[in-house]
Amino acid sequence: MLKEKLDTEIFGFKPAFTVVELVAALVVISLIILVTLPVTMKKLKKVDYASYYMGYDAVTNVAKEAFPAILKLIKDEEDAQNTPCTLELLDGTCFTSQVFKPSPISKTVCNDLASQDYGNNPAYCNSDSDYWAGAVEYCGGIKKLPSADQLKYLFVYLYTLEGAEDYIFDPSMSYPDVITGLHLRQENLAVIGVESVSAEGFSLWSATEGADVIPIRRFYNDSTKVDSAYRYDSSISGICVKPEPEDTDYVEKFCNEIKDTFNVESSNCSMSAATVAAGAVAADFSGINPHIVFSNGLMLYFGSNYGNISALSDAEDENDRLGFVIYVDVNGKSNKGILYRDVFPFYLLRSGKIIPAYDNTVLSGANNPDNLSVNVLYDTYSSGNVREVKFLKNRVSFQEGACASGFIKSTKYCDSFTKDSVCDNSDADCRFDIRKPVKIF
C-alpha cells in the first residue's frame, strides 16, 4: 500500500518517474562518473604534460637559435685569456703580438665592429681611412689594445739611461710625459718585432678612444713622449695585449640575442639574474618581471650567469658542468608563479644539452614522467648482422632515462639512477627519445 502510494504521490505531488526508475537513473549516473572521471583526470594530465613540454621546447629552440652566438662570445674571451704572451712586463701586462701596421677601415666596417661588441663608439666612426679602428679590428677589440699605463710600462722595458745602461726604471714611479737622455735597448726592441728605430721613431695607439684624436706614445732612440694622433694617421703602429680577466655578465647579452632572434612580446634584459635566483629560493616568481615574454605567453627567466651548475658539478664531461640556469613559466600571464607548479628550471649547458631540473622533495620536473617522459632505446644485432631496436626503458622520467642511457653522467644529478650495463656496450648505441604530447581530446 505504501509502495503504491509512493509510486503515485509524494507530498501531494505525482512524480514524473517511479522510485525504481529514479534508482536506475542514479545507478547509470554513477557508472558514467566511474568511467569518465579517470579519462578526465588523464586529460588533465595530458594538458600538464603538454604545458611542461612547451617549456622544454622553448629552451630547446633558444639553445638552437640564440645560444651559439653567446657561446662564441664565451669561447672568444677564453681564447683571449689563453693566448700566449710574446712579452710579459713587470706589472703583469701581457703583450700578445708584436708591433704591426694596421690597415685602415671604412665608416661602415667601424660601425660593424661596434655592433659586434668590439667596444668602439659608433658615433666616432667618421673616417673612411680609420687606422685606429683598424688596430682595434686587428687585436679583436678595444680591451685588447694597451692602456696609457701599459704603454708606460713598455717604456720602462725598452729604455735605460744614456751612459748608465745598467739603470732600471722603477715602474711604480710617476714620470713626465716627455723623457729625454735615454738609451734604447736593442735586444728588448727585437722582442716586440722592431728591428731598428729611425730618427722619426715609432708610435703606438692606446685604447683611449676619441672622436678625432687618440692618445699615443712615441718612442725614439734617445727619448719617449706621450702625444696624440688623428684616427686617420697611417704612421701609427699597433700592439695587442691580453685583456684583464673579468666576470662578464652574459645574461643581458643572451637576453638581447633571444629578443632579436624570436618573436617576443616584451623583454626585461637589464634585470639581474640575482633577482631571479632570490625568487627561486622563495619558490615565488609572482612579483618578478620576466627577462623574456614570448608571443605564445611563455615567460623565461635567467636564474644564473654563465658558470658552474651546482647540480652537475661532478659531471664527467666538463662541458656538462657549465651553463645557464633558466626558468620557464609555462602558464604565462595566467600564472601563479610557484616553483615546480607552473615555473620550472632547466639547465642549458655548454655542451648544448638541455637538462630539466628537479627537487627531491617534490615529484615535479625531471623526476616526474607525467611532466616529461622518455623511452630509452638500444640496438641488438642478429647473427646476420641485422639490427633490431629494442626498448630498455619505456615512459620513464627524464632523470631516469637520461641517466640510464648515459646521456648525462653525474652522480649528483642521477641520484639513485645509474647507467644501465647494456649501454656499456658501444654497439648498443643507447639513446633516449622525448615522448611528445599527443592531443587526444
C-alpha positions in Angstrom: 0.0 0.0 0.0 2.9 2.3 0.9 4.8 1.5 -2.3 1.7 2.1 -4.3 1.3 5.5 -2.5 4.9 6.4 -3.3 4.5 5.4 -6.9 1.5 7.6 -7.3 2.1 10.6 -4.9 4.8 12.2 -3.0 3.9 15.0 -0.6 0.8 15.5 -2.6 2.6 15.7 -5.9 2.6 13.0 -8.5 6.2 12.3 -9.7 7.2 12.0 -13.3 9.2 8.8 -12.6 8.7 5.9 -10.3 11.1 5.2 -7.5 12.5 2.2 -9.4 13.2 4.5 -12.4 14.9 7.0 -10.2 17.1 4.4 -8.6 18.0 3.1 -12.0 18.9 6.6 -13.2 21.2 7.1 -10.2 23.0 3.8 -10.9 23.6 4.9 -14.6 24.9 8.3 -13.5 27.3 6.6 -11.0 28.6 4.3 -13.7 29.2 7.3 -16.0 31.1 9.1 -13.3 33.2 6.0 -12.6 34.1 5.6 -16.3 34.7 9.2 -17.2 36.5 10.5 -14.1 39.7 8.6 -14.9 39.5 9.8 -18.5 39.0 13.3 -17.4 42.0 13.1 -15.0 44.1 11.6 -17.7 43.1 14.5 -20.0 44.2 17.0 -17.3 47.5 15.2 -17.0 47.9 15.5 -20.8 47.4 19.2 -20.5 50.0 19.4 -17.8 52.4 17.3 -19.9 51.8 19.5 -22.9 52.5 22.7 -20.9 55.7 21.3 -19.5 56.8 20.1 -22.9 56.2 23.6 -24.3 58.6 25.0 -21.7 61.2 22.3 -22.6 60.7 23.0 -26.3 61.1 26.8 -25.7 64.5 26.2 -24.1 65.4 23.8 -26.9 64.7 26.5 -29.5 66.7 29.0 -27.6 69.6 26.6 -27.5 69.5 26.1 -31.2 68.9 29.7 -32.4 70.3 32.1 -29.8 72.8 30.2 -27.7 75.5 29.7 -30.4 76.2 33.4 -30.6 76.6 33.6 -26.8 78.8 30.5 -26.8 81.0 32.2 -29.4 81.5 35.2 -27.1 82.3 33.0 -24.2 84.9 31.0 -26.2 86.4 34.2 -27.7 87.0 35.5 -24.2 88.5 32.2 -23.1 90.8 32.1 -26.2 91.9 35.7 -25.4 92.9 34.6 -21.9 94.7 31.6 -23.2 96.7 33.5 -25.8 100.4 33.1 -25.0 102.5 36.3 -24.3 105.1 37.4 -26.7 106.3 39.7 -23.8 105.2 39.9 -20.2 106.1 43.1 -18.2 106.7 43.6 -14.5 103.2 44.8 -13.9 101.8 41.7 -15.4 100.9 43.3 -18.8 100.9 40.5 -21.4 101.6 41.6 -25.0 100.2 39.0 -27.3 101.5 40.4 -30.6 104.5 42.2 -32.0 104.3 45.7 -33.3 102.1 45.8 -36.5 100.9 48.3 -39.1 97.1 48.4 -39.0 95.1 48.5 -42.2 92.5 51.4 -42.5 88.8 50.5 -42.3 85.8 52.4 -43.5 83.0 54.0 -41.5 80.7 51.1 -42.4 83.2 48.5 -41.0 83.9 50.7 -38.0 80.1 50.6 -37.2 80.0 46.9 -37.7 82.8 46.5 -35.1 80.7 48.5 -32.6 77.7 46.2 -33.2 79.9 43.2 -32.6 81.0 44.2 -29.2 84.5 45.4 -30.1 84.0 48.3 -27.7 84.4 51.2 -30.0 81.9 54.1 -30.1 79.9 54.1 -33.4 79.4 57.8 -33.0 83.1 58.3 -33.7 83.2 56.3 -36.9 83.6 59.3 -39.2 86.6 58.4 -41.4 86.8 56.0 -44.4 90.5 55.6 -43.5 90.4 54.9 -39.8 93.7 53.4 -38.8 93.0 53.3 -35.1 89.8 51.3 -35.7 91.9 49.1 -37.9 94.1 48.4 -34.9 91.0 47.6 -32.8 89.9 45.1 -35.5 93.3 43.5 -35.7 93.5 42.9 -32.0 89.9 41.9 -31.5 88.5 44.8 -29.5 89.4 47.9 -27.5 90.2 45.9 -24.5 93.0 44.2 -26.4 94.8 47.5 -27.1 97.2 48.7 -24.4 96.2 51.5 -22.0 98.3 54.6 -21.5 99.7 53.0 -18.3 100.6 49.8 -20.1 102.5 51.8 -22.7 104.3 53.4 -19.8 105.5 50.0 -18.6 106.7 49.3 -22.1 108.8 52.4 -21.9 110.3 51.0 -18.7 111.1 47.8 -20.5 112.6 49.4 -23.6 114.9 52.1 -22.1 117.7 52.7 -19.7 119.6 55.9 -19.1 122.2 57.1 -21.6 125.6 56.4 -20.1 124.1 54.2 -17.4 123.0 51.1 -19.4 122.5 49.1 -16.2 120.0 51.5 -14.8 116.4 50.1 -14.5 113.5 52.5 -14.3 111.1 52.0 -11.4 107.7 51.2 -12.8 106.0 52.4 -9.6 107.3 55.9 -10.1 105.5 58.7 -11.9 107.3 60.1 -14.9 106.7 63.2 -17.0 105.1 63.0 -20.5 108.4 63.8 -22.1 111.6 61.9 -21.1 115.0 62.5 -22.7 118.6 61.3 -22.2 117.6 57.7 -22.8 119.3 54.7 -24.2 117.2 52.2 -26.3 117.8 48.6 -25.5 118.1 47.0 -29.0 117.7 43.4 -27.6 114.4 44.3 -26.0 113.3 46.2 -29.1 113.7 43.0 -31.1 111.3 41.1 -28.7 108.4 43.3 -29.8 109.3 42.9 -33.5 111.0 46.2 -34.2 114.4 45.8 -36.0 115.5 49.4 -35.7 114.2 52.9 -34.9 114.7 55.7 -37.4 115.0 59.4 -36.4 111.2 59.6 -36.7 110.8 56.9 -34.1 107.7 54.7 -33.9 104.4 55.3 -32.2 101.7 53.0 -30.7 98.0 53.5 -30.4 96.4 53.4 -27.0 92.9 52.1 -26.1 91.5 55.5 -25.2 89.1 56.5 -27.9 88.3 60.0 -29.1 86.1 61.4 -31.9 89.1 62.6 -33.8 92.3 62.3 -31.7 93.7 59.3 -29.9 96.4 59.3 -27.2 99.6 57.6 -28.3 103.1 57.1 -27.1 106.1 57.9 -29.3 109.4 56.0 -29.0 112.7 57.4 -30.2 116.3 56.2 -29.9 117.0 58.7 -27.0 113.6 59.8 -25.8 109.9 59.0 -25.4 106.8 61.1 -25.0 103.1 61.0 -24.6 101.3 62.5 -27.6 98.2 62.2 -29.7 97.3 61.5 -33.3 94.3 61.6 -35.6 92.5 58.4 -36.2 93.4 58.5 -39.9 97.2 58.8 -39.2 98.8 56.0 -41.2 102.2 56.3 -39.4 101.0 55.0 -36.1 101.5 51.3 -35.3 99.7 48.9 -33.0 100.4 46.2 -30.5 97.9 43.9 -28.7 97.6 43.0 -25.1 95.7 40.2 -23.2 92.7 41.9 -21.6 92.2 41.8 -17.9 90.1 38.8 -16.8 86.6 39.9 -15.8 83.4 38.3 -14.8 81.3 39.1 -17.9 77.6 39.2 -17.3 76.3 37.2 -20.3 72.6 37.3 -19.2 71.9 40.7 -20.8 73.7 39.7 -24.0 71.9 36.4 -24.1 68.5 38.0 -23.4 69.1 40.6 -26.2 70.1 37.8 -28.6 66.8 36.0 -27.8 64.8 39.2 -28.3 66.5 39.8 -31.7 66.0 36.2 -32.8 62.5 35.3 -31.7 59.1 36.9 -31.9 58.7 38.2 -28.3 56.0 40.2 -26.7 58.3 42.0 -24.2 61.7 41.9 -22.6 63.5 43.0 -19.5 67.1 42.2 -20.3 68.7 44.6 -17.8 67.4 42.7 -14.8 70.0 40.9 -12.8 69.9 37.1 -12.6 70.3 37.5 -8.8 66.7 38.8 -8.6 65.5 35.6 -10.3 67.7 33.5 -8.0 66.2 35.1 -5.0 62.7 34.3 -6.4 63.8 30.6 -6.8 64.9 30.4 -3.2 61.5 31.7 -2.1 59.8 29.5 -4.7 57.8 32.5 -5.7 58.1 34.3 -9.1 54.8 36.2 -8.9 56.5 39.6 -8.3 59.3 39.2 -10.8 59.2 40.7 -14.3 60.5 38.0 -16.7 63.5 38.6 -18.9 61.5 37.5 -21.9 57.8 37.1 -22.6 57.3 35.1 -25.8 54.4 35.8 -28.2 52.8 32.5 -27.1 52.7 33.7 -23.5 55.6 31.6 -22.1 57.8 33.6 -19.7 61.6 33.0 -19.5 63.9 34.0 -16.6 67.6 33.7 -16.3 68.4 32.3 -12.9 72.2 32.5 -13.2 75.0 33.9 -15.3 77.1 31.5 -17.3 79.1 29.4 -14.9 79.3 26.1 -13.0 75.9 24.3 -12.4 75.9 23.0 -8.8 73.6 20.1 -9.6 76.0 18.9 -12.3 79.3 19.8 -10.7 80.6 16.2 -10.8 79.6 15.6 -14.5 82.3 13.6 -16.3 82.3 16.0 -19.3 83.4 19.4 -18.3 81.0 20.9 -20.9 78.1 19.3 -18.9 79.2 21.3 -15.8 79.0 24.8 -17.3 76.0 26.7 -18.5 72.9 28.8 -17.5 70.0 28.1 -15.2 66.8 29.1 -17.0 63.3 29.1 -15.5 60.2 28.9 -17.7 56.7 29.9 -16.5 54.6 27.5 -18.6 51.3 29.2 -17.7 52.4 32.7 -18.8 50.3 35.6 -17.8 47.7 33.5 -16.0 50.5 32.2 -13.8 50.7 31.8 -10.0 54.5 31.9 -10.3 55.1 29.0 -8.0 58.3 27.0 -8.4 57.6 23.4 -9.6 53.9 24.2 -10.0 54.0 26.4 -13.1 57.6 27.6 -13.1 60.2 25.0 -14.0 64.0 25.2 -14.1 66.2 23.9 -16.9 70.0 23.7 -17.3 71.2 24.9 -20.7 74.8 23.5 -20.9 77.9 24.5 -22.8 77.7 21.1 -24.4 74.3 22.2 -25.9 72.3 19.8 -23.8 69.1 20.9 -22.1 68.7 19.2 -18.8 65.4 19.6 -16.9 66.0 20.2 -13.2 64.1 18.6 -10.2 63.8 18.8 -6.4 63.9 15.6 -4.4 61.2 16.9 -2.1 58.7 17.4 -5.0 57.6 15.0 -7.7 57.8 17.6 -10.5 60.0 18.3 -13.4 62.8 15.9 -14.4 61.8 13.3 -11.9 58.2 13.1 -12.9 57.2 11.1 -16.0 53.9 12.9 -16.0 55.8 16.1 -16.8 58.3 14.8 -19.3 58.7 11.1 -20.1 61.2 9.3 -22.3 61.8 6.0 -23.9 65.3 4.5 -23.8 66.2 2.5 -26.9 69.2 0.3 -27.8 70.3 -1.8 -30.7 71.0 -5.5 -30.9 72.4 -7.5 -33.9 71.4 -11.0 -35.0 73.9 -13.5 -36.5 73.2 -12.0 -39.9 74.2 -8.6 -38.6 70.6 -7.4 -38.8 69.9 -4.5 -36.4 66.9 -4.7 -34.1 65.8 -1.7 -32.0 64.6 -2.6 -28.5 63.2 -0.7 -25.5 65.4 -0.5 -22.5 63.1 1.8 -20.6 59.5 2.9 -21.5 57.7 6.0 -20.4 60.1 6.8 -17.5 61.1 10.2 -16.2 63.7 12.4 -17.9 66.1 11.9 -15.0 65.9 8.1 -15.1 66.1 7.9 -18.9 69.0 10.4 -19.3 71.0 8.6 -16.6 70.2 5.0 -17.7 71.3 5.8 -21.3 74.4 7.6 -20.2 73.2 10.9 -21.8 74.2 12.6 -18.6 76.9 11.2 -16.3 76.6 12.9 -13.0 76.2 11.1 -9.7 74.7 14.3 -8.1 72.0 14.7 -10.8 71.3 11.0 -11.3 71.0 10.3 -7.6 69.8 6.6 -7.3 69.8 6.0 -11.1 72.8 4.6 -12.8 73.9 3.9 -16.4 72.4 0.6 -17.5 75.0 -2.1 -18.1 73.5 -2.7 -21.6 74.7 0.8 -22.5 78.3 0.0 -21.7 78.4 -1.8 -25.0 79.1 0.8 -27.6 77.3 -1.3 -30.3 74.1 -0.9 -28.2 74.1 2.8 -29.1 71.8 3.7 -26.2 69.8 6.8 -26.7 66.5 8.2 -25.4 63.6 9.8 -27.1 61.4 12.5 -25.6 57.8 11.5 -25.8 56.0 14.4 -27.4 52.5 15.2 -26.1 49.6 13.9 -28.2 46.2 15.6 -28.0 43.5 13.0 -27.5 40.6 15.4 -26.9 
